[in-house]
Amino acid sequence: MGRDRVLTDFARVINSDRYQYTESDIFLMEKMESKEAVFDMYFRKTEDGGFAVVSGIQEVIELIEILNKTTEEEKRRYFSEIIEEKHLLEYLVKMKFTGDLYAMRDGEIVYPNEPILTIKAPLIQAKILETPILNLMNMQLAIATKASRITRAAHPIPVSSFGSRRAHGFDSAVTGAKASIIGGCLSHSNLVTEYKYKIPSVGTMAHSFIQAFGVGAKAEKEAFDTFIRHRRERKANSLVLLIDTYNTLGIGLKNAIQSFKDNNIDDSYPGNYGIRIDSGDLAYLSKKCRFELDQAGFKKAKIFLTNSLNESLIKSLKEQGACVDIFGVGDAIAVSKSNPCFGGVYKIVEIDKKPVIKLSEDVIKISNPGFKEVYRLYDREGFAYADLITLVNDDEDKETLLKGENLLIRDEKYEFKSSVLKIKEYSYKKLTCEFIKNGIINDNASQLEDVVSSRKYYLESLGKLSEERKRLENPHQYKVDLSKNLMNLKYNLIKEIKSQIN
């Protein structure tokens, strides 16, 4: 047990794949450990061909902070049991992260092949962070992006995320609930998420609470009365009764209405009160319940709908005119059920200031070389028009952009697809932000601590996308273009490699 307690925070740093340490051993033997490497973390496609929502940058920064704060003694305790090569062991025990981290902030809208996160550091430092970074980012990107799809389908009706029990482990439940908030959910149910991120958790009641009072209508009524009485004593903001344990309309709704009356709960109640339906024909039942609640004078009573909901079911319920004030979504968000594996990758793009590229028979797997950053371009109406990926250094398009001059952007695949953004008819924002410089976390990282602020940032960014680009099915393609210098660099490297093929 004692050893397991030690296996906590630092274990996240070395939650890695063996080959990264095998390669690091070779780098050390070849005296390559100090070569400056640049790695990009990005993804190649999304579930719907649209955008993803960034979440996880905060945890990557925390990961690097843990690496730097862990003592040599603690590092040795770990590495001595898994690393046999003595010279590598001694290097790892003394190693701290001395590089830079650039990233888009949590809540940013991002498209395929854009560098979400860039590590610029000595080769081994950058290399061993690959799996931990991907482990953190892939899960949170998947959940924040799924939450975005579901909340867009539900809009303007809010969504509560409560899938912790279905999540893939403790960390997934905690950071997943956080990611769901960034992706647009109004609330969540996880206590540790509340503790760590200061986002209040919410909840209604379980069927087992009602069953604990016995079986049938009388037991359910006692459960409702008891629940209301104690929650009022605690001055709770929410009184939501689960009404489908025995019979939704014939027993549950009648008991809920009577319990509200008997306990003096009405439309003057300062918090939220209402019912939750977790089974059956939600559209039909919600309409019946709304009518009965209104007839009884409970016009402000909320109706909370749950039961394996996802974006298509939510869309269908809305089309059927379901009476609902909030949707509760569990596993569809918690494990990004329809697309559980987010395909983020971590690729080297530069070594000792020399750009490198990966080719593939699969065009989608060809990487973009060089040390890069991303700019978002907006039209005269303030809508996002295109993203431009530029080189950090020596990039003509970047200089043109920063000066606000006429800017030509071009499609990488089709030369005839190009646009000229004219002076004073466009604006821009740099999406890439520096969070760590020379191993030191800077003030930019503090903006990630307020998760609700990251949610607000996402919603503001969403508001700057046209409706066509927010569609859940076949969204209008958003332009992501390479600068002229980056495109030339990429295709010159491809030509160089092709010339070596017999």
DOROTOR-269710 format. One record per residue (C-alpha): x, y, z. Coordinates in nm, 2 decimals. Example, Ala and Ser with C-alpha at 12.3 -4.5 7.8 and 13.67 -1.06 7.14 Angstrom:
! DOROTOR-269710
LUMGU      u      v      w
LUMGU   1.23  -0.45   0.78
LUMGU   1.37  -0.11   0.71
END
This chain:
! DOROTOR-269710
LUMGU      u      v      w
LUMGU   0.00   0.00   0.00
LUMGU   0.28   0.24   0.09
LUMGU   0.44   0.19  -0.25
LUMGU   0.11   0.25  -0.43
LUMGU   0.07   0.58  -0.25
LUMGU   0.41   0.68  -0.39
LUMGU   0.29   0.59  -0.73
LUMGU   0.08   0.90  -0.78
LUMGU   0.17   1.23  -0.95
LUMGU   0.51   1.14  -1.09
LUMGU   0.36   0.82  -1.24
LUMGU   0.18   1.04  -1.48
LUMGU   0.51   1.16  -1.62
LUMGU   0.64   0.81  -1.69
LUMGU   0.30   0.68  -1.80
LUMGU   0.48   0.60  -2.12
LUMGU   0.57   0.35  -2.39
LUMGU   0.89   0.15  -2.36
LUMGU   1.02   0.26  -2.70
LUMGU   1.06   0.62  -2.59
LUMGU   1.31   0.52  -2.33
LUMGU   1.48   0.27  -2.56
LUMGU   1.53   0.55  -2.81
LUMGU   1.64   0.79  -2.53
LUMGU   1.91   0.54  -2.43
LUMGU   2.04   0.54  -2.79
LUMGU   2.03   0.92  -2.81
LUMGU   2.23   0.94  -2.49
LUMGU   2.49   0.69  -2.62
LUMGU   2.52   0.89  -2.94
LUMGU   2.54   1.22  -2.75
LUMGU   2.22   1.35  -2.92
LUMGU   2.04   1.43  -2.60
LUMGU   2.10   1.81  -2.62
LUMGU   1.98   1.84  -2.98
LUMGU   1.69   2.09  -2.99
LUMGU   1.38   1.91  -3.10
LUMGU   1.03   2.05  -3.19
LUMGU   0.73   1.82  -3.17
LUMGU   0.37   1.91  -3.27
LUMGU   0.06   1.75  -3.12
LUMGU  -0.23   1.76  -3.37
LUMGU  -0.51   1.54  -3.51
LUMGU  -0.59   1.44  -3.87
LUMGU  -0.97   1.42  -3.87
LUMGU  -1.29   1.45  -3.66
LUMGU  -1.60   1.24  -3.63
LUMGU  -1.81   1.48  -3.85
LUMGU  -1.54   1.64  -4.06
LUMGU  -1.57   1.96  -3.86
LUMGU  -1.39   2.11  -3.56
LUMGU  -1.27   1.99  -3.23
LUMGU  -1.26   2.17  -2.89
LUMGU  -0.93   2.20  -2.70
LUMGU  -0.91   2.07  -2.35
LUMGU  -0.62   1.93  -2.15
LUMGU  -0.35   2.20  -2.19
LUMGU  -0.39   2.28  -1.82
LUMGU  -0.30   1.92  -1.73
LUMGU   0.00   1.91  -1.96
LUMGU   0.14   2.21  -1.79
LUMGU   0.07   2.05  -1.45
LUMGU   0.25   1.74  -1.58
LUMGU   0.57   1.93  -1.66
LUMGU   0.54   2.11  -1.33
LUMGU   0.54   1.77  -1.16
LUMGU   0.84   1.66  -1.35
LUMGU   1.04   1.96  -1.24
LUMGU   0.93   1.95  -0.88
LUMGU   0.99   1.58  -0.82
LUMGU   1.31   1.52  -0.62
LUMGU   1.60   1.31  -0.75
LUMGU   1.53   1.06  -0.47
LUMGU   1.17   1.02  -0.58
LUMGU   1.27   0.99  -0.94
LUMGU   1.53   0.73  -0.86
LUMGU   1.27   0.53  -0.67
LUMGU   1.07   0.50  -0.99
LUMGU   1.33   0.47  -1.26
LUMGU   1.55   0.22  -1.08
LUMGU   1.28  -0.04  -1.11
LUMGU   1.21   0.00  -1.48
LUMGU   1.54   0.13  -1.63
LUMGU   1.83  -0.11  -1.65
LUMGU   2.08   0.11  -1.83
LUMGU   2.28   0.29  -1.56
LUMGU   2.38   0.59  -1.77
LUMGU   2.02   0.65  -1.88
LUMGU   1.90   0.61  -1.52
LUMGU   2.14   0.88  -1.40
LUMGU   2.03   1.11  -1.67
LUMGU   1.66   1.07  -1.60
LUMGU   1.71   1.11  -1.22
LUMGU   1.87   1.45  -1.28
LUMGU   1.65   1.56  -1.57
LUMGU   1.41   1.86  -1.55
LUMGU   1.21   2.01  -1.84
LUMGU   1.41   2.31  -1.96
LUMGU   1.22   2.37  -2.29
LUMGU   0.93   2.56  -2.42
LUMGU   0.56   2.48  -2.45
LUMGU   0.33   2.66  -2.70
LUMGU  -0.03   2.57  -2.73
LUMGU  -0.38   2.68  -2.82
LUMGU  -0.57   2.76  -2.50
LUMGU  -0.84   2.53  -2.35
LUMGU  -1.17   2.62  -2.51
LUMGU  -1.02   2.70  -2.85
LUMGU  -1.19   2.57  -3.16
LUMGU  -0.93   2.37  -3.37
LUMGU  -0.92   2.20  -3.70
LUMGU  -0.73   1.90  -3.85
LUMGU  -0.35   1.93  -3.89
LUMGU  -0.32   2.24  -3.68
LUMGU  -0.06   2.22  -3.41
LUMGU  -0.26   2.23  -3.09
LUMGU   0.05   2.19  -2.87
LUMGU   0.42   2.23  -2.96
LUMGU   0.71   2.12  -2.74
LUMGU   1.05   2.27  -2.81
LUMGU   1.31   2.11  -2.59
LUMGU   1.62   1.90  -2.57
LUMGU   1.55   1.58  -2.76
LUMGU   1.51   1.33  -2.47
LUMGU   1.29   1.57  -2.27
LUMGU   1.06   1.62  -2.57
LUMGU   1.06   1.25  -2.66
LUMGU   0.96   1.10  -2.32
LUMGU   0.66   1.34  -2.30
LUMGU   0.49   1.19  -2.61
LUMGU   0.27   0.93  -2.45
LUMGU   0.18   1.13  -2.13
LUMGU   0.08   1.42  -2.35
LUMGU  -0.13   1.21  -2.59
LUMGU  -0.28   1.02  -2.30
LUMGU  -0.41   1.35  -2.15
LUMGU  -0.50   1.53  -2.47
LUMGU  -0.67   1.26  -2.67
LUMGU  -0.92   1.18  -2.39
LUMGU  -1.01   1.54  -2.31
LUMGU  -1.03   1.65  -2.68
LUMGU  -1.27   1.36  -2.74
LUMGU  -1.50   1.45  -2.46
LUMGU  -1.49   1.83  -2.51
LUMGU  -1.56   1.78  -2.88
LUMGU  -1.85   1.54  -2.81
LUMGU  -1.99   1.78  -2.55
LUMGU  -1.98   2.04  -2.82
LUMGU  -2.18   1.83  -3.06
LUMGU  -2.44   1.75  -2.80
LUMGU  -2.48   2.10  -2.66
LUMGU  -2.51   2.23  -3.02
LUMGU  -2.78   1.98  -3.08
LUMGU  -2.96   2.08  -2.76
LUMGU  -2.92   2.46  -2.79
LUMGU  -3.08   2.66  -2.64
LUMGU  -3.17   2.39  -2.39
LUMGU  -2.88   2.34  -2.14
LUMGU  -2.71   2.01  -2.09
LUMGU  -2.58   1.85  -1.77
LUMGU  -2.29   1.60  -1.79
LUMGU  -2.32   1.31  -1.54
LUMGU  -2.13   1.01  -1.69
LUMGU  -1.86   0.96  -1.42
LUMGU  -1.98   0.60  -1.35
LUMGU  -1.93   0.51  -1.71
LUMGU  -1.60   0.68  -1.76
LUMGU  -1.28   0.48  -1.82
LUMGU  -1.13   0.52  -1.48
LUMGU  -1.08   0.78  -1.21
LUMGU  -0.88   1.04  -1.40
LUMGU  -1.11   1.01  -1.70
LUMGU  -1.41   1.08  -1.48
LUMGU  -1.26   1.39  -1.32
LUMGU  -1.09   1.56  -1.62
LUMGU  -1.37   1.43  -1.85
LUMGU  -1.63   1.62  -1.65
LUMGU  -1.41   1.93  -1.67
LUMGU  -1.37   1.88  -2.05
LUMGU  -1.75   1.85  -2.08
LUMGU  -1.79   2.19  -1.92
LUMGU  -1.54   2.35  -2.16
LUMGU  -1.73   2.18  -2.45
LUMGU  -2.04   2.37  -2.36
LUMGU  -2.22   2.17  -2.08
LUMGU  -2.38   2.39  -1.82
LUMGU  -2.32   2.16  -1.52
LUMGU  -2.16   1.83  -1.41
LUMGU  -2.20   1.58  -1.13
LUMGU  -1.85   1.49  -1.02
LUMGU  -1.73   1.58  -0.67
LUMGU  -1.36   1.56  -0.74
LUMGU  -1.40   1.78  -1.04
LUMGU  -1.57   2.03  -0.81
LUMGU  -1.28   2.00  -0.56
LUMGU  -1.00   2.03  -0.82
LUMGU  -1.15   2.29  -1.06
LUMGU  -1.40   2.48  -0.84
LUMGU  -1.70   2.41  -1.06
LUMGU  -2.00   2.33  -0.85
LUMGU  -2.14   1.98  -0.90
LUMGU  -2.51   1.91  -0.92
LUMGU  -2.74   1.60  -0.89
LUMGU  -3.10   1.49  -0.85
LUMGU  -3.17   1.15  -0.69
LUMGU  -3.14   0.78  -0.78
LUMGU  -3.41   0.51  -0.80
LUMGU  -3.24   0.33  -0.51
LUMGU  -3.31   0.63  -0.29
LUMGU  -3.68   0.58  -0.35
LUMGU  -3.66   0.20  -0.32
LUMGU  -3.48   0.24   0.02
LUMGU  -3.82   0.36   0.16
LUMGU  -4.00   0.05   0.03
LUMGU  -4.21  -0.06  -0.27
LUMGU  -4.50   0.12  -0.44
LUMGU  -4.67   0.46  -0.43
LUMGU  -4.68   0.51  -0.06
LUMGU  -4.30   0.45  -0.02
LUMGU  -4.23   0.68  -0.31
LUMGU  -4.43   0.96  -0.16
LUMGU  -4.24   0.92   0.17
LUMGU  -3.92   0.93  -0.02
LUMGU  -4.02   1.25  -0.20
LUMGU  -4.13   1.42   0.12
LUMGU  -3.82   1.32   0.31
LUMGU  -3.60   1.44   0.02
LUMGU  -3.77   1.78   0.00
LUMGU  -3.77   1.83   0.38
LUMGU  -3.40   1.77   0.42
LUMGU  -3.29   1.95   0.11
LUMGU  -3.49   2.26   0.22
LUMGU  -3.32   2.24   0.56
LUMGU  -2.98   2.25   0.37
LUMGU  -3.11   2.55   0.17
LUMGU  -3.04   2.35  -0.15
LUMGU  -3.07   2.53  -0.48
LUMGU  -3.23   2.23  -0.65
LUMGU  -3.53   2.00  -0.57
LUMGU  -3.57   1.76  -0.86
LUMGU  -3.77   1.44  -0.81
LUMGU  -3.72   1.12  -1.01
LUMGU  -4.06   1.00  -1.11
LUMGU  -4.02   0.68  -1.31
LUMGU  -3.93   0.43  -1.05
LUMGU  -4.28   0.26  -1.06
LUMGU  -4.50   0.44  -1.30
LUMGU  -4.43   0.78  -1.45
LUMGU  -4.78   0.92  -1.49
LUMGU  -4.99   0.70  -1.27
LUMGU  -4.77   0.71  -0.96
LUMGU  -4.46   0.92  -0.99
LUMGU  -4.60   1.25  -1.13
LUMGU  -4.90   1.24  -0.89
LUMGU  -4.67   1.18  -0.60
LUMGU  -4.44   1.46  -0.71
LUMGU  -4.72   1.71  -0.74
LUMGU  -4.87   1.62  -0.41
LUMGU  -4.53   1.64  -0.24
LUMGU  -4.47   1.98  -0.37
LUMGU  -4.81   2.09  -0.24
LUMGU  -4.76   1.92   0.10
LUMGU  -4.42   2.08   0.15
LUMGU  -4.52   2.43   0.03
LUMGU  -4.31   2.42  -0.29
LUMGU  -4.45   2.64  -0.56
LUMGU  -4.34   2.89  -0.82
LUMGU  -4.21   3.12  -0.55
LUMGU  -3.94   2.87  -0.46
LUMGU  -3.61   3.06  -0.50
LUMGU  -3.42   2.76  -0.65
LUMGU  -3.50   2.51  -0.92
LUMGU  -3.76   2.25  -0.86
LUMGU  -3.92   1.99  -1.08
LUMGU  -3.91   1.63  -1.20
LUMGU  -3.67   1.40  -1.39
LUMGU  -3.78   1.13  -1.63
LUMGU  -3.53   0.85  -1.70
LUMGU  -3.72   0.60  -1.91
LUMGU  -4.01   0.55  -2.15
LUMGU  -4.12   0.77  -2.44
LUMGU  -3.96   1.09  -2.32
LUMGU  -4.14   1.31  -2.58
LUMGU  -4.48   1.18  -2.49
LUMGU  -4.42   1.16  -2.11
LUMGU  -4.27   1.51  -2.10
LUMGU  -4.57   1.67  -2.27
LUMGU  -4.81   1.49  -2.04
LUMGU  -4.61   1.60  -1.73
LUMGU  -4.59   1.96  -1.85
LUMGU  -4.96   1.97  -1.89
LUMGU  -5.03   1.83  -1.54
LUMGU  -4.77   2.04  -1.37
LUMGU  -4.91   2.36  -1.53
LUMGU  -5.27   2.25  -1.44
LUMGU  -5.15   2.21  -1.08
LUMGU  -5.00   2.56  -1.08
LUMGU  -4.64   2.45  -1.11
LUMGU  -4.56   2.64  -1.42
LUMGU  -4.20   2.70  -1.32
LUMGU  -4.13   2.34  -1.24
LUMGU  -3.84   2.21  -1.45
LUMGU  -3.85   1.89  -1.65
LUMGU  -3.52   1.71  -1.66
LUMGU  -3.48   1.44  -1.93
LUMGU  -3.23   1.16  -1.92
LUMGU  -3.18   0.80  -2.05
LUMGU  -2.89   0.73  -2.28
LUMGU  -2.93   1.05  -2.47
LUMGU  -2.70   1.16  -2.75
LUMGU  -2.71   1.44  -3.01
LUMGU  -2.94   1.25  -3.25
LUMGU  -3.19   1.16  -2.98
LUMGU  -3.18   1.51  -2.85
LUMGU  -3.25   1.65  -3.20
LUMGU  -3.54   1.40  -3.24
LUMGU  -3.69   1.50  -2.90
LUMGU  -3.68   1.87  -2.99
LUMGU  -3.84   1.79  -3.33
LUMGU  -4.12   1.61  -3.15
LUMGU  -4.18   1.91  -2.93
LUMGU  -4.07   1.74  -2.61
LUMGU  -4.12   1.96  -2.30
LUMGU  -3.78   1.98  -2.15
LUMGU  -3.58   2.24  -1.95
LUMGU  -3.25   2.05  -1.92
LUMGU  -3.10   1.74  -2.08
LUMGU  -2.89   1.50  -1.87
LUMGU  -2.63   1.31  -2.08
LUMGU  -2.41   1.04  -1.94
LUMGU  -2.20   0.79  -2.14
LUMGU  -2.24   0.96  -2.47
LUMGU  -2.02   1.24  -2.34
LUMGU  -1.82   1.06  -2.07
LUMGU  -1.66   0.81  -2.31
LUMGU  -1.74   1.00  -2.64
LUMGU  -1.94   0.70  -2.72
LUMGU  -1.97   0.72  -3.09
LUMGU  -1.61   0.82  -3.14
LUMGU  -1.42   0.70  -2.83
LUMGU  -1.07   0.71  -2.98
LUMGU  -0.96   1.06  -3.07
LUMGU  -0.67   1.03  -3.31
LUMGU  -0.43   1.29  -3.19
LUMGU  -0.06   1.24  -3.28
LUMGU   0.28   1.38  -3.16
LUMGU   0.53   1.42  -3.44
LUMGU   0.88   1.57  -3.46
LUMGU   0.89   1.86  -3.71
LUMGU   1.23   2.01  -3.65
LUMGU   1.57   1.90  -3.51
LUMGU   1.85   2.15  -3.44
LUMGU   1.66   2.41  -3.64
LUMGU   1.64   2.18  -3.95
LUMGU   1.28   2.10  -4.06
LUMGU   1.19   1.73  -4.09
LUMGU   0.89   1.56  -4.25
LUMGU   0.72   1.23  -4.24
LUMGU   0.60   1.09  -4.57
LUMGU   0.34   0.81  -4.62
LUMGU   0.15   0.62  -4.88
LUMGU  -0.15   0.76  -4.69
LUMGU  -0.16   1.13  -4.78
LUMGU  -0.34   1.21  -4.46
LUMGU  -0.04   1.10  -4.26
LUMGU   0.21   1.34  -4.43
LUMGU   0.32   1.58  -4.17
LUMGU   0.38   1.96  -4.19
LUMGU   0.74   2.04  -4.12
LUMGU   0.90   2.32  -3.92
LUMGU   0.84   2.53  -3.61
LUMGU   0.49   2.67  -3.67
LUMGU   0.21   2.88  -3.52
LUMGU  -0.16   2.94  -3.61
LUMGU  -0.36   3.25  -3.69
LUMGU  -0.73   3.28  -3.73
LUMGU  -0.86   3.53  -3.99
LUMGU  -1.20   3.70  -3.96
LUMGU  -1.40   3.87  -4.23
LUMGU  -1.56   4.22  -4.22
LUMGU  -1.86   4.08  -4.02
LUMGU  -1.63   3.93  -3.76
LUMGU  -1.69   3.57  -3.86
LUMGU  -1.40   3.32  -3.88
LUMGU  -1.30   3.29  -4.24
LUMGU  -0.99   3.08  -4.24
LUMGU  -0.69   2.96  -4.04
LUMGU  -0.34   3.02  -4.16
LUMGU  -0.05   2.80  -4.04
LUMGU   0.28   2.99  -4.07
LUMGU   0.64   2.93  -3.98
LUMGU   0.74   3.11  -3.66
LUMGU   1.05   3.25  -3.83
LUMGU   1.11   3.39  -4.18
LUMGU   0.76   3.37  -4.31
LUMGU   0.64   3.63  -4.57
LUMGU   0.27   3.57  -4.53
LUMGU   0.30   3.61  -4.15
LUMGU   0.48   3.95  -4.20
LUMGU   0.20   4.05  -4.45
LUMGU  -0.06   3.95  -4.20
LUMGU   0.09   4.13  -3.91
LUMGU   0.12   4.45  -4.12
LUMGU  -0.25   4.42  -4.22
LUMGU  -0.17   4.43  -4.59
LUMGU  -0.34   4.24  -4.88
LUMGU  -0.30   3.87  -4.80
LUMGU  -0.33   3.59  -5.05
LUMGU  -0.43   3.25  -4.90
LUMGU  -0.43   2.94  -5.10
LUMGU  -0.56   2.58  -5.08
LUMGU  -0.28   2.33  -5.04
LUMGU  -0.44   2.07  -5.27
LUMGU  -0.60   2.29  -5.54
LUMGU  -0.40   2.58  -5.68
LUMGU  -0.71   2.74  -5.83
LUMGU  -0.87   2.78  -5.48
LUMGU  -0.73   3.10  -5.34
LUMGU  -0.86   3.42  -5.18
LUMGU  -0.72   3.77  -5.14
LUMGU  -0.80   3.93  -4.81
LUMGU  -0.78   4.31  -4.87
LUMGU  -0.65   4.58  -4.64
LUMGU  -0.89   4.68  -4.36
LUMGU  -1.14   4.41  -4.47
LUMGU  -1.01   4.14  -4.23
LUMGU  -0.88   4.10  -3.88
LUMGU  -0.68   3.82  -3.72
LUMGU  -0.60   3.65  -3.39
LUMGU  -0.30   3.45  -3.30
LUMGU  -0.42   3.12  -3.16
LUMGU  -0.07   2.98  -3.05
LUMGU   0.03   3.10  -2.70
LUMGU   0.35   3.05  -2.51
LUMGU   0.29   2.89  -2.17
LUMGU   0.63   2.77  -2.07
LUMGU   0.97   2.93  -2.16
LUMGU   1.30   2.76  -2.06
LUMGU   1.11   2.53  -1.82
LUMGU   0.94   2.82  -1.64
LUMGU   0.56   2.84  -1.64
LUMGU   0.45   3.20  -1.73
LUMGU   0.14   3.40  -1.64
LUMGU  -0.05   3.28  -1.95
LUMGU  -0.11   2.95  -1.77
LUMGU  -0.33   3.13  -1.51
LUMGU  -0.61   3.18  -1.77
LUMGU  -0.65   2.80  -1.78
LUMGU  -0.73   2.77  -1.41
LUMGU  -1.08   2.91  -1.45
LUMGU  -1.27   2.64  -1.64
LUMGU  -1.59   2.84  -1.66
LUMGU  -1.39   3.11  -1.83
LUMGU  -1.26   2.85  -2.08
LUMGU  -1.62   2.75  -2.15
LUMGU  -1.71   3.12  -2.21
LUMGU  -1.42   3.15  -2.45
LUMGU  -1.54   2.84  -2.64
LUMGU  -1.89   2.98  -2.66
LUMGU  -1.77   3.31  -2.78
LUMGU  -1.55   3.14  -3.05
LUMGU  -1.85   2.93  -3.15
LUMGU  -2.05   3.25  -3.20
LUMGU  -1.79   3.36  -3.46
LUMGU  -1.85   3.06  -3.68
LUMGU  -2.12   3.07  -3.95
LUMGU  -2.42   2.85  -3.91
LUMGU  -2.31   2.63  -4.20
LUMGU  -1.98   2.55  -4.03
LUMGU  -2.16   2.46  -3.71
LUMGU  -2.38   2.19  -3.87
LUMGU  -2.35   1.85  -3.71
LUMGU  -2.39   1.67  -4.04
LUMGU  -2.17   1.76  -4.34
LUMGU  -2.06   2.10  -4.21
LUMGU  -1.94   2.35  -4.46
LUMGU  -1.56   2.30  -4.50
LUMGU  -1.35   2.56  -4.31
LUMGU  -1.03   2.68  -4.48
LUMGU  -0.71   2.58  -4.31
LUMGU  -0.42   2.70  -4.53
LUMGU  -0.05   2.68  -4.52
LUMGU   0.16   3.00  -4.57
LUMGU   0.36   3.02  -4.90
LUMGU   0.69   2.96  -4.72
LUMGU   0.55   2.66  -4.53
LUMGU   0.40   2.51  -4.84
LUMGU   0.73   2.56  -5.03
LUMGU   0.93   2.40  -4.74
LUMGU   0.69   2.10  -4.73
LUMGU   0.70   2.03  -5.10
LUMGU   1.07   2.09  -5.14
LUMGU   1.14   1.83  -4.87
LUMGU   0.90   1.59  -5.04
LUMGU   1.08   1.64  -5.37
LUMGU   1.42   1.59  -5.20
LUMGU   1.30   1.25  -5.06
LUMGU   1.13   1.15  -5.38
LUMGU   1.45   1.21  -5.57
LUMGU   1.62   0.94  -5.36
LUMGU   1.37   0.67  -5.44
LUMGU   1.49   0.43  -5.71
END
